Protein backbone atom coordinates (compact mmCIF):
# COMPACT_ATOMS: atom_id res chain seq x y z
CA UNK A 1 0.00 0.00 0.00
CA UNK A 2 2.86 2.35 0.81
CA UNK A 3 4.46 1.70 -2.62
CA UNK A 4 1.14 2.44 -4.30
CA UNK A 5 1.00 5.84 -2.55
CA UNK A 6 4.55 6.65 -3.66
CA UNK A 7 3.74 5.70 -7.27
CA UNK A 8 0.39 7.46 -7.37
CA UNK A 9 1.79 10.99 -7.00
CA UNK A 10 4.40 10.70 -9.80
CA UNK A 11 1.85 9.03 -12.09
CA UNK A 12 -0.71 11.77 -11.39
CA UNK A 13 1.92 14.47 -11.94
CA UNK A 14 3.10 12.87 -15.19
CA UNK A 15 -0.47 12.52 -16.44
CA UNK A 16 -1.24 16.14 -15.60
CA UNK A 17 1.86 17.42 -17.37
CA UNK A 18 1.21 15.20 -20.38
CA UNK A 19 -2.37 16.38 -20.75
CA UNK A 20 -1.42 20.03 -20.46
CA UNK A 21 1.14 19.41 -23.16
CA UNK A 22 -1.74 18.60 -25.51
CA UNK A 23 -2.41 22.32 -25.73
CA UNK A 24 0.73 22.58 -27.88
CA UNK A 25 -1.10 20.64 -30.58
CA UNK A 26 -3.81 22.51 -32.42
CA UNK A 27 -7.39 21.41 -32.35
CA UNK A 28 -9.26 20.90 -35.62
CA UNK A 29 -11.29 23.96 -36.55
CA UNK A 30 -13.75 24.39 -39.40
CA UNK A 31 -13.83 27.11 -42.02
CA UNK A 32 -16.25 29.88 -41.08
CA UNK A 33 -17.69 31.50 -44.20
CA UNK A 34 -20.39 34.06 -43.49
CA UNK A 35 -22.45 35.62 -46.23
CA UNK A 36 -22.44 35.10 -49.97
CA UNK A 37 -19.11 34.86 -51.83
CA UNK A 38 -19.54 36.88 -55.03
CA UNK A 39 -16.99 37.59 -57.74
CA UNK A 40 -16.69 40.76 -59.79
CA UNK A 41 -17.91 38.97 -62.92
CA UNK A 42 -21.06 37.84 -61.11
CA UNK A 43 -21.70 41.36 -59.76
CA UNK A 44 -21.14 42.92 -63.20
CA UNK A 45 -24.08 40.87 -64.51
CA UNK A 46 -26.38 42.92 -62.30
CA UNK A 47 -27.55 45.84 -64.41
CA UNK A 48 -30.00 48.70 -63.80
CA UNK A 49 -33.50 47.65 -64.78
CA UNK A 50 -33.23 44.07 -63.48
CA UNK A 51 -35.89 42.82 -61.06
CA UNK A 52 -35.29 41.48 -57.57
CA UNK A 53 -36.02 37.95 -58.78
CA UNK A 54 -33.37 38.26 -61.48
CA UNK A 55 -30.83 39.47 -58.89
CA UNK A 56 -31.71 36.49 -56.67
CA UNK A 57 -31.19 34.18 -59.64
CA UNK A 58 -27.74 35.57 -60.50
CA UNK A 59 -26.15 36.05 -57.09
CA UNK A 60 -28.48 34.59 -54.47
CA UNK A 61 -29.99 36.01 -51.30
CA UNK A 62 -28.45 39.04 -49.62
CA UNK A 63 -26.81 38.76 -46.23
CA UNK A 64 -28.87 41.67 -44.95
CA UNK A 65 -32.32 42.99 -45.77
CA UNK A 66 -33.02 46.05 -43.68
CA UNK A 67 -36.69 46.50 -42.83
CA UNK A 68 -36.12 50.25 -42.57
CA UNK A 69 -34.54 50.37 -46.05
CA UNK A 70 -36.35 47.67 -48.06
CA UNK A 71 -34.97 49.01 -51.34
CA UNK A 72 -31.38 48.20 -50.40
CA UNK A 73 -29.77 44.76 -50.37
CA UNK A 74 -26.34 44.23 -48.79
CA UNK A 75 -24.15 41.29 -49.76
CA UNK A 76 -21.38 40.94 -47.18
CA UNK A 77 -18.81 38.17 -47.06
CA UNK A 78 -16.45 37.31 -44.22
CA UNK A 79 -14.25 34.22 -44.04
CA UNK A 80 -12.12 32.73 -41.29
CA UNK A 81 -10.05 29.76 -42.44
CA UNK A 82 -10.07 26.63 -40.34
CA UNK A 83 -7.44 23.90 -40.16
CA UNK A 84 -7.51 22.97 -43.85
CA UNK A 85 -8.02 26.55 -45.01
CA UNK A 86 -4.87 27.63 -43.16
CA UNK A 87 -2.91 24.75 -44.68
CA UNK A 88 -4.06 25.83 -48.14
CA UNK A 89 -2.99 29.40 -47.38
CA UNK A 90 -6.47 30.95 -47.62
CA UNK A 91 -6.65 34.52 -46.42
CA UNK A 92 -8.86 35.88 -43.67
CA UNK A 93 -11.59 38.17 -45.00
CA UNK A 94 -13.04 40.33 -42.25
CA UNK A 95 -14.71 43.63 -41.43
CA UNK A 96 -16.95 43.42 -44.50
CA UNK A 97 -14.11 44.15 -46.90
CA UNK A 98 -16.18 42.36 -49.59
CA UNK A 99 -19.41 44.37 -49.57
CA UNK A 100 -21.81 44.71 -52.50
CA UNK A 101 -24.82 47.04 -52.22
CA UNK A 102 -27.75 46.93 -54.63
CA UNK A 103 -30.39 49.68 -54.64
CA UNK A 104 -33.90 49.21 -56.00
CA UNK A 105 -36.65 51.66 -56.87
CA UNK A 106 -40.29 51.39 -55.77
CA UNK A 107 -41.05 49.09 -58.73
CA UNK A 108 -38.40 46.61 -57.42
CA UNK A 109 -35.94 47.17 -60.24
CA UNK A 110 -32.22 47.83 -59.83
CA UNK A 111 -31.22 51.48 -60.02
CA UNK A 112 -27.64 51.37 -58.69
CA UNK A 113 -24.91 48.86 -57.75
CA UNK A 114 -22.02 49.78 -55.42
CA UNK A 115 -18.95 47.91 -54.21
CA UNK A 116 -18.10 45.81 -57.26
CA UNK A 117 -14.44 46.82 -56.92
CA UNK A 118 -14.28 45.37 -53.39
CA UNK A 119 -15.05 41.87 -54.69
CA UNK A 120 -12.40 39.36 -55.82
CA UNK A 121 -11.81 38.48 -59.47
CA UNK A 122 -12.26 34.77 -58.73
CA UNK A 123 -13.85 32.74 -55.94
CA UNK A 124 -11.64 32.43 -52.86
Secondary structure in CASP SS format (residue, H / E / C, confidence):
PFRMAT SS
TARGET T0000
AUTHOR 0000-0000-0000
METHOD secondary structure of the structure
MODEL  1
X C 1.00
X H 1.00
X H 1.00
X H 1.00
X H 1.00
X H 1.00
X H 1.00
X H 1.00
X H 1.00
X H 1.00
X H 1.00
X H 1.00
X H 1.00
X H 1.00
X H 1.00
X H 1.00
X H 1.00
X H 1.00
X H 1.00
X H 1.00
X H 1.00
X H 1.00
X H 1.00
X H 1.00
X C 1.00
X C 1.00
X C 1.00
X C 1.00
X C 1.00
X C 1.00
X C 1.00
X E 1.00
X E 1.00
X E 1.00
X E 1.00
X C 1.00
X C 1.00
X C 1.00
X E 1.00
X H 1.00
X H 1.00
X H 1.00
X H 1.00
X H 1.00
X C 1.00
X C 1.00
X C 1.00
X C 1.00
X C 1.00
X C 1.00
X E 1.00
X H 1.00
X H 1.00
X H 1.00
X H 1.00
X H 1.00
X H 1.00
X H 1.00
X H 1.00
X C 1.00
X C 1.00
X C 1.00
X C 1.00
X E 1.00
X E 1.00
X C 1.00
X C 1.00
X C 1.00
X C 1.00
X C 1.00
X C 1.00
X E 1.00
X E 1.00
X E 1.00
X E 1.00
X E 1.00
X E 1.00
X E 1.00
X E 1.00
X E 1.00
X C 1.00
X C 1.00
X H 1.00
X H 1.00
X H 1.00
X H 1.00
X H 1.00
X C 1.00
X C 1.00
X C 1.00
X C 1.00
X C 1.00
X E 1.00
X E 1.00
X E 1.00
X E 1.00
X E 1.00
X E 1.00
X E 1.00
X E 1.00
X E 1.00
X E 1.00
X E 1.00
X E 1.00
X C 1.00
X C 1.00
X C 1.00
X C 1.00
X E 1.00
X E 1.00
X E 1.00
X E 1.00
X E 1.00
X E 1.00
X C 1.00
X H 1.00
X H 1.00
X H 1.00
X C 1.00
X E 1.00
X C 1.00
X C 1.00
X C 1.00
X C 1.00
END
